[in-house]
Amino acid sequence: MTSAPDRRPRPWRQKAGNTSDTLGAGTPPEEALLVIGRIVGVHGIRGDVKMDIYSDRPEEIPKLQRVYFNDDPTPHAITKARQNGLRAVLKLEGVDTRDDAEALRGVIVRIRADQLKTRDEDSFYHYQLIGLSVFQEDGTPIGTLAEIIETGEVDVYVVRNENSRDQLFPALKDVVLEINPAANRVVVRPLEYEDA
């Protein structure tokens, strides 16, 4: 999730280097599967799995009732979940033995966007922004929002023009002036640098 033009935390985000969300700005929340973690091991002998959490709000994990594996839209019920730091232990319905749990090692765990708490009206998930048209304040088209880079402190929007050249814009109030997924529009003010 990105929160331009403010610097707010991103509650559910894709960790770099893992399977990406292949969604566009028009994807409704009930169809959007967002990555929240990866199963990394087994816990005990009753089928519990350990999951690395890819979220800025790991405390939300115990509240989940269902998850999805990789790109499969079939839900898997969670019967019990507990969180400890950036790792969680999940008990999944139908996963009852250590061998069942071991078979899930490496699986990407996802949730539907509509399972998340309501966002602030000026906060958006990355999938809602990728593909939006980007304009300068005067209406001059710059390109398309092609990627969002997470740098820790603030996201950076990668805007690609028709010649495949990229421009970078930090998601700050004075740079990203408007985000309107319904209108397929992002308005930015390029940073001005003074010569030394």
BELCORRA-V818564 format. One record per backbone hydrogen bond with DSSP energy under -1.0 kcal/mol. NH is the residue of the N-H (numbers start at 1). CO is the residue of the C=O. E is the energy in kcal/mol with one decimal. If there is no record, write none. Layout:
NH_CO_E ; NH_CO_E
This chain:
2_124_-3.8 ; 13_54_-1.0 ; 18_15_-1.5 ; 25_130_-1.1 ; 27_24_-1.8 ; 31_28_-2.2 ; 34_111_-3.3 ; 36_109_-3.0 ; 37_109_-1.5 ; 38_52_-1.6 ; 39_107_-2.6 ; 40_50_-2.5 ; 41_50_-1.2 ; 43_48_-2.4 ; 49_90_-2.5 ; 50_41_-2.5 ; 51_88_-3.0 ; 52_38_-2.6 ; 53_86_-2.7 ; 54_36_-3.2 ; 57_11_-1.0 ; 60_57_-1.9 ; 61_58_-1.8 ; 63_60_-1.3 ; 64_61_-1.8 ; 67_76_-2.2 ; 68_110_-2.4 ; 70_108_-3.1 ; 72_69_-2.4 ; 76_67_-2.7 ; 78_65_-2.6 ; 79_91_-2.8 ; 80_91_-1.3 ; 82_89_-2.0 ; 84_87_-3.2 ; 87_84_-1.2 ; 88_51_-2.6 ; 89_82_-2.5 ; 90_49_-2.6 ; 91_80_-3.0 ; 93_77_-2.6 ; 95_92_-2.0 ; 101_97_-2.2 ; 102_98_-2.7 ; 103_99_-1.7 ; 104_101_-1.6 ; 105_102_-1.5 ; 106_39_-3.5 ; 107_104_-2.4 ; 109_37_-3.0 ; 110_68_-3.0 ; 111_34_-2.2 ; 113_32_-2.0 ; 114_29_-1.1 ; 115_112_-2.2 ; 116_113_-1.4 ; 123_120_-2.0 ; 124_2_-2.8 ; 128_125_-1.5 ; 129_126_-1.8 ; 130_126_-2.1 ; 131_145_-3.3 ; 132_129_-2.3 ; 134_143_-3.0 ; 135_186_-3.0 ; 136_140_-2.7 ; 139_136_-2.0 ; 142_134_-3.1 ; 143_134_-1.4 ; 144_160_-2.7 ; 145_132_-2.9 ; 146_158_-2.6 ; 147_158_-1.3 ; 149_156_-3.0 ; 156_149_-2.6 ; 157_169_-3.4 ; 158_147_-3.0 ; 159_167_-3.1 ; 160_144_-2.8 ; 161_165_-2.5 ; 164_161_-2.0 ; 167_159_-2.3 ; 169_157_-2.2 ; 171_155_-2.9 ; 172_170_-2.4 ; 175_172_-1.6 ; 176_172_-3.2 ; 177_187_-2.1 ; 178_187_-1.6 ; 180_185_-3.1 ; 184_181_-1.2 ; 185_180_-1.9 ; 186_133_-1.9 ; 187_178_-2.4 ; 188_135_-2.8 ; 189_175_-2.9
